Amino acid sequence: MKALLIGEYREAKLLDSTYELFGFAAQLGVKTALFLVGSDSQLPAYNGTLYLADATKYGEYNPDLHKRLLLEAIGKESPDYIVFVHSSYGWDLAPRIAATLKAAQVSEIVGLTEEGFEVGCCNAKMRRSVKPASQRAVLTIQAGAFQPVQPGGPPQVHPMTAEGTTTLEFVGYEPAEEKGVDLARAEVIVSAGRGIGKKDNIPVIAALAKALGGELGASRPVVDAGWVDHGHQVGTTGQTVSPKLYMACGISGAIQHLAGMKKSEFIVAVNKDKDAPIGEVADVLVVADVMQFVPALTARLAR
Ligand SMILES: Cc1cc2nc3c(=O)[nH]c(=O)nc-3n(C[C@H](O)[C@H](O)[C@H](O)COP(=O)(O)OP(=O)(O)OC[C@H]3O[C@@H](n4cnc5c(N)ncnc54)[C@H](O)[C@@H]3O)c2cc1C
């Protein structure tokens, strides 16, 4: 099986999310080729086939031209899967490609199961496995759901060109209004659970997150109680995260929470219950009162 991965280039930079596509492909166990509208001055660290079109000529985004270029690469490569990151680029281009190829599309994949691709459903409250009915499928993966993999370079570049005109013009990017935190990109997350007791204790957890150079996360009851806003929630109905360090403070380890953080590289849990289910995924379980342990650790880090 073979996947054509669709890299991304924005504001003259190759996006790191491109490497999450390789992580996904590695888990799927498929061969890869890469397609990118970018620049030969910023080649990805990838020792395979790269179908490269020039972004200065075709725009960082132009659905007409990028679709034409990509269909050309698909024709040469005959992949079983065409895989995008579920970004504004991916969710706009993927369905255009799927419709043209009459291929199934599976969007916002967060994991792989024996049955197929794992995606959210019921307004992201649950998950289900999806198996494409067509032989070829167009996929988008949720940012942060798969560990990035850098295969190492340099690639064998196949320059791509597209004929024809377009009525569209790429005029630039407008940054979205800042809303909450982007936990998917955080390297350290310290999350507060119901075990912290009350809203007034949130600053104690936030102070540890800050001391570690990370972000504040939370379990759902903490969000539902209005102690922090939903942008901080980790889990099936919050964000899926994979930081280098995840600290769960007063969090029991319900399946819906674990689904959002179990791919973290190193997990430390602080819980007064030594048998709390979070202990099953934690690398270190600190059995302590969270409101004693966390301030002590923050103070120690400050020394
Ligand atoms: C459809 C659906 C979607 C959901 N989505 C999410 C989601 O996205 N994210 C999510 O987090 N949850 C989600 N939930 C809720 C989930 O099932 C759990 O209820 C929730 O994760 C529990 O949060 P918690 O661990 O903070 O609280 P609890 O389960 O109440 O655990 C509190 C923990 O704190 C410990 N504790 C108490 N006091 C202290 C102390 N002083 N010191 C140290 N430890 C202490 C306790 O031993 C316990 O383990 C969802 C549920 C449903 C049904």
The ligand as an SDF file (V2000), in Angstrom:
LIG
                    3D

 53 58  0  0  0  0  0  0  0  0999 V2000
  -19.5320   11.7370   26.0510 C   0  0  0  0  0  0  0  0  0  0  0  0
  -18.5190   12.1330   27.0940 C   0  0  0  0  0  0  0  0  0  0  0  0
  -17.4510   12.9130   26.7260 C   0  0  0  0  0  0  0  0  0  0  0  0
  -16.4750   13.2920   27.6820 C   0  0  0  0  0  0  0  0  0  0  0  0
  -15.4160   14.0330   27.3070 N   0  0  0  0  0  0  0  0  0  0  0  0
  -14.4370   14.3090   28.2140 C   0  0  0  0  0  0  0  0  0  0  0  0
  -13.2650   15.0430   27.8440 C   0  0  0  0  0  0  0  0  0  0  0  0
  -13.0960   15.4900   26.7040 O   0  0  0  0  0  0  0  0  0  0  0  0
  -12.3250   15.2580   28.7920 N   0  0  0  0  0  0  0  0  0  0  0  0
  -12.4540   14.8140   30.0890 C   0  0  0  0  0  0  0  0  0  0  0  0
  -11.5480   15.0730   30.9010 O   0  0  0  0  0  0  0  0  0  0  0  0
  -13.5540   14.1580   30.4470 N   0  0  0  0  0  0  0  0  0  0  0  0
  -14.5530   13.8950   29.5630 C   0  0  0  0  0  0  0  0  0  0  0  0
  -15.6830   13.2440   29.9740 N   0  0  0  0  0  0  0  0  0  0  0  0
  -15.8840   13.0210   31.4070 C   0  0  0  0  0  0  0  0  0  0  0  0
  -15.1570   11.7910   31.9200 C   0  0  0  0  0  0  0  0  0  0  0  0
  -15.9920   10.6510   31.7780 O   0  0  0  0  0  0  0  0  0  0  0  0
  -14.8270   11.9600   33.4210 C   0  0  0  0  0  0  0  0  0  0  0  0
  -16.0040   12.2260   34.1180 O   0  0  0  0  0  0  0  0  0  0  0  0
  -13.8300   13.0700   33.6840 C   0  0  0  0  0  0  0  0  0  0  0  0
  -12.6880   12.9440   32.8610 O   0  0  0  0  0  0  0  0  0  0  0  0
  -13.3970   13.0370   35.1390 C   0  0  0  0  0  0  0  0  0  0  0  0
  -12.6280   14.1740   35.4110 O   0  0  0  0  0  0  0  0  0  0  0  0
  -11.6250   14.2020   36.6320 P   0  0  0  0  0  0  0  0  0  0  0  0
  -10.6540   13.0790   36.4910 O   0  0  0  0  0  0  0  0  0  0  0  0
  -11.1330   15.5740   36.7640 O   0  0  0  0  0  0  0  0  0  0  0  0
  -12.6040   13.9540   37.8830 O   0  0  0  0  0  0  0  0  0  0  0  0
  -12.8330   12.6720   38.7650 P   0  0  0  0  0  0  0  0  0  0  0  0
  -13.1240   11.4760   37.9480 O   0  0  0  0  0  0  0  0  0  0  0  0
  -13.8330   13.0600   39.7870 O   0  0  0  0  0  0  0  0  0  0  0  0
  -11.4220   12.4150   39.4580 O   0  0  0  0  0  0  0  0  0  0  0  0
  -10.8550   13.2360   40.4180 C   0  0  0  0  0  0  0  0  0  0  0  0
   -9.5730   12.5790   40.8680 C   0  0  0  0  0  0  0  0  0  0  0  0
   -8.9040   13.4410   41.7600 O   0  0  0  0  0  0  0  0  0  0  0  0
   -8.3700   12.6710   42.8340 C   0  0  0  0  0  0  0  0  0  0  0  0
   -8.3000   13.5650   43.9840 N   0  0  0  0  0  0  0  0  0  0  0  0
   -9.2990   14.0850   44.7130 C   0  0  0  0  0  0  0  0  0  0  0  0
   -8.8230   14.9190   45.6430 N   0  0  0  0  0  0  0  0  0  0  0  0
   -7.4720   14.9330   45.4970 C   0  0  0  0  0  0  0  0  0  0  0  0
   -6.4260   15.6000   46.1520 C   0  0  0  0  0  0  0  0  0  0  0  0
   -6.6540   16.4760   47.1440 N   0  0  0  0  0  0  0  0  0  0  0  0
   -5.1600   15.3700   45.7530 N   0  0  0  0  0  0  0  0  0  0  0  0
   -4.9020   14.4970   44.7370 C   0  0  0  0  0  0  0  0  0  0  0  0
   -5.8740   13.8440   44.0720 N   0  0  0  0  0  0  0  0  0  0  0  0
   -7.1350   14.0590   44.4430 C   0  0  0  0  0  0  0  0  0  0  0  0
   -9.3440   11.5290   43.0140 C   0  0  0  0  0  0  0  0  0  0  0  0
   -8.6860   10.4240   43.6170 O   0  0  0  0  0  0  0  0  0  0  0  0
   -9.7700   11.2460   41.5730 C   0  0  0  0  0  0  0  0  0  0  0  0
   -8.9380   10.2620   40.9920 O   0  0  0  0  0  0  0  0  0  0  0  0
  -16.6370   12.8690   29.0290 C   0  0  0  0  0  0  0  0  0  0  0  0
  -17.7440   12.0900   29.3850 C   0  0  0  0  0  0  0  0  0  0  0  0
  -18.6750   11.7260   28.4340 C   0  0  0  0  0  0  0  0  0  0  0  0
  -19.8290   10.8720   28.8500 C   0  0  0  0  0  0  0  0  0  0  0  0
  1  2  1  0
  2  3  1  0
  2 52  2  0
  3  4  2  0
  4  5  1  0
  4 50  1  0
  5  6  2  0
  6  7  1  0
  6 13  1  0
  7  8  2  0
  7  9  1  0
  9 10  1  0
 10 11  2  0
 10 12  1  0
 12 13  2  0
 13 14  1  0
 14 15  1  0
 14 50  1  0
 15 16  1  0
 16 17  1  0
 16 18  1  0
 18 19  1  0
 18 20  1  0
 20 21  1  0
 20 22  1  0
 22 23  1  0
 23 24  1  0
 24 25  2  0
 24 26  1  0
 24 27  1  0
 27 28  1  0
 28 29  2  0
 28 30  1  0
 28 31  1  0
 31 32  1  0
 32 33  1  0
 33 34  1  0
 33 48  1  0
 34 35  1  0
 35 36  1  0
 35 46  1  0
 36 37  1  0
 36 45  1  0
 37 38  2  0
 38 39  1  0
 39 40  1  0
 39 45  2  0
 40 41  1  0
 40 42  2  0
 42 43  1  0
 43 44  2  0
 44 45  1  0
 46 47  1  0
 46 48  1  0
 48 49  1  0
 50 51  2  0
 51 52  1  0
 52 53  1  0
M  END
$$$$
